Amino acid sequence: MAFEMQDRQSLIVYTYSLKQTRQLKRYGTVMYVSKKMRYVVLYVNRDDISALTDQLSHLRFVKRVVASNRPDIRETFNGVAEDLKTPDLKDEEE
């Protein structure tokens, strides 16, 4: 039995109150709870995102569920510095 990495993604669950945040532990790993803005960051397997989004949105204490866009963002920054370079002042004067 070999260890296999699971692709994970975070779901941001906005709630009406934080009393029921313990119930969210059965759906995934609770990583952060914002008391002021009343949301919970929940890590779940990437394969289960659509099913869990539907299940969580049907709960009475949940306002809305938003999937994180981090897996879709490119994290390599090769060549970005060349794109951001400003032209020399000599080129502008001519």
Phi, psi and omega per residue, in radians:
M1 nan 1.967 -3.098
A2 -1.734 2.640 3.101
F3 -1.312 2.243 -3.135
E4 -2.121 2.250 -3.134
M5 -1.276 2.378 3.078
Q6 -1.746 2.381 3.018
D7 -1.294 2.208 -3.091
R8 -2.111 2.717 3.115
Q9 -2.577 2.665 -3.120
S10 -1.700 2.538 3.018
L11 -2.002 2.347 3.055
I12 -1.773 2.065 -3.066
V13 -1.911 1.952 3.097
Y14 -1.531 2.288 -3.071
T15 -2.129 2.816 3.048
Y16 -1.356 -0.651 3.073
S17 -2.530 2.799 -3.082
L18 -1.666 0.132 -3.129
K19 -1.112 -0.572 -3.046
Q20 -1.698 0.298 -3.088
T21 -1.141 -0.443 3.099
R22 -1.136 -0.491 3.118
Q23 -1.169 -0.430 -3.122
L24 -1.273 -0.265 3.139
K25 -1.119 -0.419 -3.133
R26 -1.345 -0.237 -3.137
Y27 -1.655 -0.411 -3.123
G28 3.135 -2.912 -3.129
T29 -1.614 2.121 3.113
V30 -1.413 2.042 -3.090
M31 -1.749 -0.553 -3.083
Y32 -2.686 2.483 3.067
V33 -2.230 2.124 3.091
S34 -1.687 1.978 -3.124
K35 -1.296 -0.625 -3.086
K36 -1.256 -0.795 -3.074
M37 -1.713 -0.016 3.049
R38 0.966 1.041 2.999
Y39 -2.419 2.786 -3.109
V40 -2.229 2.332 3.043
V41 -1.692 2.110 -3.015
L42 -2.129 2.177 3.098
Y43 -1.669 2.265 -3.113
V44 -2.386 2.910 3.067
N45 -1.182 2.478 -3.049
R46 -1.169 -0.464 3.138
D47 -1.211 -0.453 -3.037
D48 -1.704 0.165 -3.022
I49 -1.031 -0.864 -3.050
S50 -1.181 -0.719 -3.134
A51 -1.170 -0.740 -3.128
L52 -1.218 -0.600 3.099
T53 -1.076 -0.737 3.103
D54 -1.151 -0.768 -3.133
Q55 -1.107 -0.781 -3.093
L56 -1.208 -0.631 -3.115
S57 -1.214 -0.338 3.103
H58 -1.493 -0.128 3.102
L59 -1.263 2.553 -3.043
R60 -1.167 -0.575 -3.047
F61 -1.573 0.051 -3.090
V62 -1.755 2.209 3.047
K63 -1.358 -0.992 -3.130
R64 -2.743 2.837 -3.132
V65 -2.222 2.254 -3.122
V66 -2.181 2.258 3.084
A67 -1.451 2.466 3.140
S68 -1.247 2.538 3.129
N69 -1.662 0.090 -3.053
R70 -1.033 -0.714 3.124
P71 -1.105 -0.389 -3.124
D72 -1.510 -0.218 -3.089
I73 -1.482 2.343 3.118
R74 -1.308 2.261 -3.073
E75 -1.837 0.098 3.085
T76 -1.689 2.333 -3.062
F77 -2.063 0.542 3.094
N78 -1.233 2.232 3.083
G79 1.503 0.018 -3.127
V80 -1.252 -0.627 -3.113
A81 -1.100 -0.656 3.129
E82 -1.183 -0.580 3.128
D83 -1.234 -0.503 -3.061
L84 -1.642 -0.061 -3.131
K85 -1.091 2.412 3.067
T86 -1.542 2.572 3.134
P87 -1.204 2.679 3.124
D88 -1.160 2.676 3.132
L89 -1.174 -0.502 3.141
K90 -1.124 -0.632 -3.140
D91 -1.176 -0.586 -3.118
E92 -1.293 -0.552 -3.098
E93 -1.269 -0.502 -3.061
E94 -1.373 nan nan
